[in-house]
Amino acid sequence: MRKNSFIQGALILTVAGIIVKFIGAFSRIYLSRLLGGEGIGLYQMAYPIYLLCLSVSSAGLPVAISIMVAERNALNDYHGGQKVFRISMAALVLTGLFFSVLLFFGAQWLVDTGIVRDPRAYWSLLALSPAVFCATLLATLRGYFQGLQLMTPTAVSQILEQVVRVVTMIAFAVILLPYGLEFGAAGATLGAAPGAFMGIVVLIGFYYMTRGWRKELASEQDPSIKPQSALHIIKRLLVLAIPVSLANIMLPIVSNIDLFIVPRRLEVAGFAVEEATTLFGYLTGMATALVNMPTIVTASLAASLVPVISEAIAQKRGDVVMKRTDTAMRLANLITIPAFVGMCVIATPISAMLYATPDAGPCIAVMSFGVFLLGVQQVTTGVLQGMGKTAIPFINMVISASVKVLLSWNLTALPAWGVLGAAWATNADFGVAAVLNLIFLYKYRRYTMDMLHTVKLFVAAGIMGAAVLGAYHGAFSFIHSNTLATLAAICVGGVVYLTAIVVIRAVKPEDVQGVPKIGPKLAATVEKLSFKI
């Protein structure tokens, strides 16, 4: 086994992410039918507590491990990379065990104090407590392999973890449901621990499979390098990890901003409580979920970027930092810009097809722009983290969240804006964070986005958008089926966009050269079909 190239690593994680999302969507549909709205509500009451415990217990260390292992290996200090892993694992065994026990014995307190509103969620909290320990160790192992720039172990473990989690959660839910709805919900949450344990088993297997390769690396150890002390490693891990951990905690906080603001301000705008609740569901349950789907690619790019950038920084290869950053941004825009345009022009048909209601269409149309902005934010965050500037994305996230609060509070209360005001506030949140990240990348590396390439992509996406709109209306007038017309329009859009980006050279041969297996053939095809402009 050898380390993955940057594009290969991102592709591996993207494929795994899509498979995991698909399996997760299936499990959510089945559980919703099995447990009903009330049972899913009990499940959802416990899960945010679990995610918070996991964020604190791992403390952002997986990203820090990835950075430090990549740095040590870049300097031919392979023993140092192993030492980072050992110390991190020891620390996270303790923190994972502590928060797992804390959740187990603190579950009743969470219910008694009203933090968890429904006492029946107590059993779900208990069921999730062992998963904190397992998931913490799993995250550590993934961080280590990503630091080695081996993305296959992470991808395989993600898929098998999800398969085992879904199978066990459904099995336990079915078995325990006859004893009461609260036990059925607890059975569903019980699947998290076996899933994480399977992920650990898989990664331990990869750890032993790569022994020969790691010994080969260790034989190239630079004897002049002095080993770092354990105290120095711990200090460096904390400096890198704490901002990442705070950023992870900010994510649920930011998502909950809408929960505390939007329904209340919609009532101020003149909507009844029931109307406000419905509009809130369109925004958070439908539009937001859809906008996050294309960012599977950009999240994978960001994860793959971190060790690559860390390695280049350690080797003082500024040209590699610029090249990898530019490649990642071009690839991200290649996906997010057409996703934004396509989602925008047929937002209402998509809403009707996926959610059996066209009423979420306006929210989807407005929030579609956030796909592009969120992609830029994620990629730039990965670069800054790889550079060791982990505090900057967190600070920028706090600033952008403040902007979101201000805009949500004011725009949502305007009758002319309503829930669309909250949607624009979310776009502003992504946009401010993305712009601030770009400002700091320019400050440290003089990096700027390739505007000509970005404009070309918008032109190609605009052509695609017109084709999608025409194809939808043409197909609908012929077959009178929204679902079939929407799918046909999406297929037409894909063909038109791929043709347009090749013809106007928005994609160059070197952009696809690194694609595993088929890269050279793709590059030759692009060269033949492109106009020389």
N, C-alpha and C positions, 0 to 999 in steps of 0.2 A: 504494500500500500504506500502511495506517495501523496503528498499534500495536493489539494485541489487548486486549480487556477481560480482567479477571482470570479470570472464569469461562470465557470463550471460549478463553483461552490454556491453562487447565487441561484443557479438553475436547479441544483439539487434541492436546496431549501425551498424554492418556489413550488416545485412539484410536490414535495412533502406537505407544504402548507395547504395546497389545493386539496390533496387527498384527505388531510386531517379536517379541513373545513367541511368537505362533503360528508364525511362520516359523522361529524358533529351535527350537521344539519339534519341528517337522517335520525339521529338519536333524539334531537329536540322535538321533531315532529311526532315520533313514536311516544315519547314520554308525555307530550302535551295531550295526546289522545288517551293515554293510559291513566294519567293522574288528574287531568283536567286543569282548569285555571287555578283552583285552590291549591292543588298539590304542587304545581309549578311555582306558585307563590311561596310556599314553604321552602321549596328547594332554593329559590332566589334569595330568600331572607338569610340563609346560612352561607351561601357561596361568597358574597362580598367580604364577609368576616374572614373566611378562609384565604381569599386573595390578599387581604391586608396582612394577615399573619405571615403569609408566604413572602410578600414583598419585604417585610421587616426582617424575617429570619434569614433570607438569603442576602439582604442588604446590598444588592447590586453587585455582589462579588463575582457572579459568572462573567459579566462584562470585564470587570477588573482582572480576573484570571486570564481571560482571552488576551487582553492587552499585554499583561506582564509575561505570559508564556511566549507570545509572539516576539516581544522585545528581547527576552533572554536568548531565544533560538536565533534571532537575527544577528546576535553578537557572538554566536557559537558557544554560548553558555548553556548547554543542554542540561547539565546537572542542576543549574540554577532554575531552569523551567520546571524540572521535576520537584525541586524544593518548594517552589511557589505552589504547585499543585498539592503537595503533602500538607503544607501548613494551612492552606485554604480548606482542604477537606476536613482536617482536624477541627478547625474553627467552626465550620458549618455543621458538623455532626453535633456539636454542643448547642449552637443556636437553633438548629432544626428541632432537636430534642426538647429544648426549653420551651419553644413556642407551641410545639405539639402538646406537651403536658399542660401548658398554660391554657390552651383552647379547651382541652378535655375538662379540666377542673374549673375553668372560668365560664363554661357554657351556661350554667345555672345563673351566674351573676349577670350575664348579658341579658337573660330573660327577665330576671327580677328587676333590673334597673330600667327596663323598657327600651334598651338599645335594639334588641330584637323584639318586635311588637307581639308576635304570636308565640305563646308558650310551647306550642306543638313543634316549633322549629328546633327545640332543644335536642331532639334525637338526631336531627340532621347535623347539628354542630358537633355532637359526639362522634358521629360517623366520619366527619371530615378531619378530625384531630390527627389520626395517624398519617394522613396524606401530607400534612405539613412537613413532617420529618422526611418522608420519602421524596417529595417534590424538591426539597432543599438540596438533598444529595444529588438528585438527578440534574438539577441546574448546575451544580458544581462540575459534574462530569462533562456536561455539554460545553461549559465554558472552557474546560481544558482542551477538549478536542478541537473546538473552534480556534483556540490559540495555536494549535498545531496546523491549522488550516485544513483540517479533515472534516468536511461537512457531511459526509455519508453517515457516520455514526449518529450524529444528531438527527438527520432525516429519518433513518431507519427507526431510531428509538421513538421519535415523535409519532410515526405511523403505528407502530406496535403498541405504544402506550395508549393511543386513542382507541385502537381496536379492542384491547383488553378492557379499557375503561367503559366503553359503550356496552360490550357484552355483559360485563359484570353488573353495571348499573341497571340495565334492563332486567337481568336475571334476579337481582336482589329486590328490585321494585315489584316485580311480578310475585315473587315468593312472599314478601312482607306486606303487600297491599291488603290481603284479607284481614290482617290484624289491625288495620286502621290506616287512614290516609297519611297521618304523620309518620308511620313506619314505612309506608311505601315511598314517601319522599326521602326518608333517611336511607332507604335501600338504594335509591338513585344516587345519593351523594357518596354512598359507601364505595362506589366504583372508582373514585379518584385514587385511593390508596393502592389497589392492585394494579391499576394502570401505571402509576408512577414506579411501582416496584418492578414491573416488567421493563420499563425504560431503563432502570438501573441495571437489571440483569443483562440487557442487550449491550449497554455501554461497557460493562465489566468484560463481556465477551470480546468486544472490539479492543479493549485495553490489552487483553492477552494476545489477541490476534496481531497486534502491532508491536509486540515485544521485539521482534527481530529488527524492524525499522527503527525503533527507538534506540536500540543498542548500537545500530549503525550510526545514528546521529551522535550518540554519546562518544563513540570512538573518534569523532572529529572535534571533541571538546578542546577549546583553546586553553592550554595549561597555564597561561599567564593570568587568566582571569581569577580574581580573588572572590571566593564565595560570599554572597550577601548574608548578613546576619538575619536571624528570624525576626528580630525586632524591626529591622529596616524593611523587610518584606511586609510585615503586618501594617506598618505605618503607610507604606506605599499603597497597599490594598485598600486601606480605609480611605485614603485621600481620593482614590479613583472611584471607590464603590459607593461612598455615602451620597454624593450627588445623583448617581444613577438610581439608588434606592429611593431618594426623595422624589425623583422624577417619576418612578414607578408608582409611588403613593399618590402623586399629583394626578395621574391618569384617572383613577376612580373619582377623585375629588372634582376634576374638571367635568367628567361625565355627569356628576350629580348636581352641577350648577343648574342645569336645565330643570332637574327635579324640583329644586327649591324656588326657582324663579319663574319659569315659563307658565305653569298653571295659574299661579297667583296673578301675574301680570296680564294674562289673557282675560281673567275675570275683570280686571281694571279696564281692559279695552272694551268690555261690554258683553263678553261671551258667558253663557251659563256654565255652571260647574261641569255638567255632562259634556257640553261642547268643548270646553277647555281640556278635559281629560282625553277626548277623542283626538283633538288636534295634537296634544302632547304625544299620543301614541303614534300618530303619523310621523312626527318628527324623530322621536328616539327609537321607536320599535321598528320602523320601516325605512325611512330615509337614511338614518345614520348607519344602520346595518348594511344597507346596499352600498353606501359610499365607501365603507371600509373593505369591501371585497377586493377591488383592484390593488389595494395597498399590500396584499400578500406579497406581490413582486417587490415592491420598494422596501418592505420590511426585511425580506430576504437579502436584498442588495445591501442594506445597512448592516445586517449581521455579518455578511461576508466581508464587508469593507473594514470592519474594526481591526482584525488581526493583520490584514494586508497593509493598512495605513500605519499601524504600530510598527510593523517590521521595517517599512520604508523609512519611518522617522528614526528608528534606532540605527539604521545604516546610513543616515544622513543623505538619503536619496530623494531630494525634493522633487525631481522630475517625475519619479514614480508616483509620489503623492498627487501631483497635479494630473497625471495621466489617468490614474485610477479614479480620482474624483470626477474628472470630466466624463470618463466612460460610464460611470454609475449614473451620473445626472442625465446623460443622453439616453441611456436605457430606460431610466425611470420615466422621463418625459415621453419616450416612445410608446409607453403603455398608458400613462395617466391622462395625457392630452386627448387621445381618441375616446378613452373611457368617459371623460368629462363631457365631451361634445355629444357622443352617442346617447349617454344617459340623459342629457339635457333635452335633446330634440324629441325624444319619444318617452319622456318621463311618465306621462299619464298612461300610455299603453303598457309600459313596464309595470307600473303600479297595479293596473288591472290584471295583468297576467300573473304576477307573483303573489299579490295580496288580496285578489278578488275584490278590489275597490279602486276606482280611479282617483279617489280624493287625496291620496298621498302624493299624486303627481307634482303639484306645485312645490312641495317641500323637496322632493327628489330633484326637480329641475334646478332649484336654487342651490342646494347643497352639492350638486354634481361638481361645481367649480372647486369644492374642497378636495376632490380627488387629486387634482393637480397640485394644489398647495400642500396637502398632507404628504404627497410623495416627495416634494422638495424638502420639506421639514425632516422627514425620516432619513433621507440620504445624507443631508448635511449634518444631522445629529450623529450618524455613524462615522462620518469623517472626523468630526470634532472629538468624539469619544476615542477614536483610533489615535488621534494626536495627543491624547492624554488630557484634553480640556473638557473633562466630564461635567464640570460645574456650569459651563456656559450654556449648554442646552437646557439645563434645569432652570437657570435664572431666566432665560428667554421664555421658557414655558410659563413661569410665574407671571411675567409681564404680559404675555399674550392672554393668559387666563383672566387677568385683571381687565383687559380690554373687552373680553367676552362678557364678563359680568356687567360692565358698564353699558355695553350695547344691548345685551339681552334685557336688562332692566328697563331701558328707555324705549327701545324699538318695539318690543313685544306688547307694550301697553298702548301703542298707537293703533287705533282701529283699522287704519289703512294698511298696516303692516302685519299685525297679529303674529301668528306662529312663524311667518316668513321672516320677521325681524329676528327671531331666535336663530333661524337658519343662517341668515347673513352674519349674525354674531359668531356663529361657529366657524364660518368661512374666514372671518376676520381673525379668529383665534389661530387657525392654521397659518394664515397669511403673515401675521405679525411674527410668529415664531420662525417661519421660513426666512423672512427678510432679515431678521436679526441674526440668524445662523449664517446667512450669506455675508452679512456685514463682517462678522468675525472671521469667516474664511478669507475674505479679502484682506482683512487686517493682518492675519498671520501668514497667509500664503499667496496673497495677491490673486486669489482665484475669483473669476467671474464666469457666470453662465454663458455658454455659446448662444448668443441671442439670434444669430442668423439661423442656426439649426432649430432653435425653438420656434421661430417664426415659420420656418418651412413645415414643421410639424403641425402648427396651428392651421396653415393653409391646407395641408393634406387632410386634416381632421374636418375643416370646414367643407371641403369637397365631399368627404365621407358623410357629414351631417346632412347635406342637401340630398345625397343619394338615399340615405336611410329614411328621411322624411318622405321622399317621393315613393320609395319602395313600399313603405308601410301603407300609405293611402291607396296606392295602386293595388296592392295585395288584398287589403281589406275590402275594397269595392268589388273585388272578384270572388273572394272566398268567404267573406262575412264572418271571419273568426279572428278575434283580437290576438289570441295566442299564436296562431299560425302566421298571421300578418307580422307580428312583432318578431318572431323567430326568423322569418324570411328577410325582414329589414335588417336584422343584426348580421345575418350571413352576407347580404349584399354589401353592407357597410364594411365588413371585414375585408372582402375582396377589393373594394374600391380603395380603402385606406392602404392596404399593402401595395397595390399598384401605384398609388400616388406617391408614397414615400420613396419608392424605388425610382420612379420616373424623374422626380424633382431632386433626387439625390439627398433626401433627408436621411437616408441610410447609405453609408459608404461601405465599400468592401471590407475595410479594416474593422468596421463596427461588428461584423458578423464572423470575422475570421476566427475568433476564439471560441465560437460555439462548439461544444464537444461533438466529435464524430463527423458532423455535416458542415462544419465551419468553412473549410476550403471550397466546397462545392457551392455553398450559398454565396460566398464572396465572388466567385466567378460569375454566377448568375446575375448578381447585382451589378457587376461591372458591365455586363453585356446589355442590360436593360436600361441603364441610367443614361439620361441626357448629360452631355459634357458641359455643365454650367457651374 
